[in-house]
């Protein structure tokens, strides 16, 4: 069976090949917006009543071969199955992000940060509906078993946190509080 999708718009971000984060950072600096093809503008009717949307997009820059076992950048020491990861190198390279709608003008949506490269083809938009989509008993899967899971989650969320590192017999702390540092230090390799 052959399945074909066509782009319905374009995602615009400040991210290019090496500076996108592993996950969306809601308050990331820069401009983030979606331009929908004008033919679909009428389909946005009623969307501004929602705070958040699902953005489904084609990971058109994913180039690595598909591997059924992979490693997450958050825990590279653990090998997991492709479907237990968010790797972009999938049989069908689709991205899915939840973003906030900040504004809507004609066929353009101003959105919060999204972990997509500039020019990424948009496949679909769906509303995030709180009573349907928020699951109280959701867990974090294999991430819950990590010994440093809180630290790993801080990295994944892009939130400020401290590192304790040992150097020669001294211990020092440094904060990941600068968003630019996080974006350039933790480079996006489409294996999240």
Secondary structure in CASP SS format (residue, H / E / C, confidence):
PFRMAT SS
TARGET T0000
AUTHOR 0000-0000-0000
METHOD secondary structure of the structure
MODEL  1
X C 1.00
X C 1.00
X C 1.00
X C 1.00
X C 1.00
X C 1.00
X C 1.00
X C 1.00
X E 1.00
X E 1.00
X E 1.00
X E 1.00
X C 1.00
X C 1.00
X C 1.00
X C 1.00
X C 1.00
X C 1.00
X C 1.00
X C 1.00
X C 1.00
X C 1.00
X C 1.00
X C 1.00
X C 1.00
X C 1.00
X C 1.00
X C 1.00
X C 1.00
X C 1.00
X C 1.00
X C 1.00
X E 1.00
X E 1.00
X E 1.00
X E 1.00
X C 1.00
X H 1.00
X H 1.00
X H 1.00
X H 1.00
X H 1.00
X H 1.00
X H 1.00
X C 1.00
X C 1.00
X H 1.00
X H 1.00
X H 1.00
X C 1.00
X C 1.00
X E 1.00
X E 1.00
X E 1.00
X E 1.00
X E 1.00
X E 1.00
X E 1.00
X C 1.00
X C 1.00
X C 1.00
X C 1.00
X C 1.00
X C 1.00
X C 1.00
X C 1.00
X C 1.00
X C 1.00
X E 1.00
X E 1.00
X E 1.00
X E 1.00
X C 1.00
X C 1.00
X E 1.00
X E 1.00
X E 1.00
X E 1.00
X E 1.00
X E 1.00
X E 1.00
X H 1.00
X H 1.00
X H 1.00
X C 1.00
X C 1.00
X E 1.00
X C 1.00
X C 1.00
X C 1.00
X C 1.00
X C 1.00
X C 1.00
X E 1.00
X E 1.00
X E 1.00
X E 1.00
X E 1.00
X E 1.00
X E 1.00
X E 1.00
X E 1.00
X E 1.00
X E 1.00
X E 1.00
X C 1.00
X C 1.00
X E 1.00
X E 1.00
X E 1.00
X E 1.00
X C 1.00
X C 1.00
X C 1.00
X C 1.00
X C 1.00
X C 1.00
X C 1.00
X C 1.00
X E 1.00
X E 1.00
X E 1.00
X E 1.00
X E 1.00
X E 1.00
X E 1.00
X E 1.00
X C 1.00
X C 1.00
X H 1.00
X H 1.00
X H 1.00
X H 1.00
X C 1.00
X C 1.00
X C 1.00
X C 1.00
X C 1.00
X C 1.00
X C 1.00
X H 1.00
X H 1.00
X H 1.00
X H 1.00
X H 1.00
X C 1.00
X C 1.00
X C 1.00
X H 1.00
X H 1.00
X H 1.00
X H 1.00
X H 1.00
X H 1.00
X H 1.00
X H 1.00
X H 1.00
X C 1.00
X C 1.00
X C 1.00
X C 1.00
X E 1.00
X E 1.00
X E 1.00
X E 1.00
X E 1.00
X E 1.00
X C 1.00
X C 1.00
X E 1.00
X E 1.00
X E 1.00
X E 1.00
X E 1.00
X E 1.00
X C 1.00
X C 1.00
X C 1.00
X H 1.00
X H 1.00
X H 1.00
X H 1.00
X H 1.00
X H 1.00
X H 1.00
X C 1.00
X C 1.00
X C 1.00
X C 1.00
X C 1.00
X E 1.00
X C 1.00
END
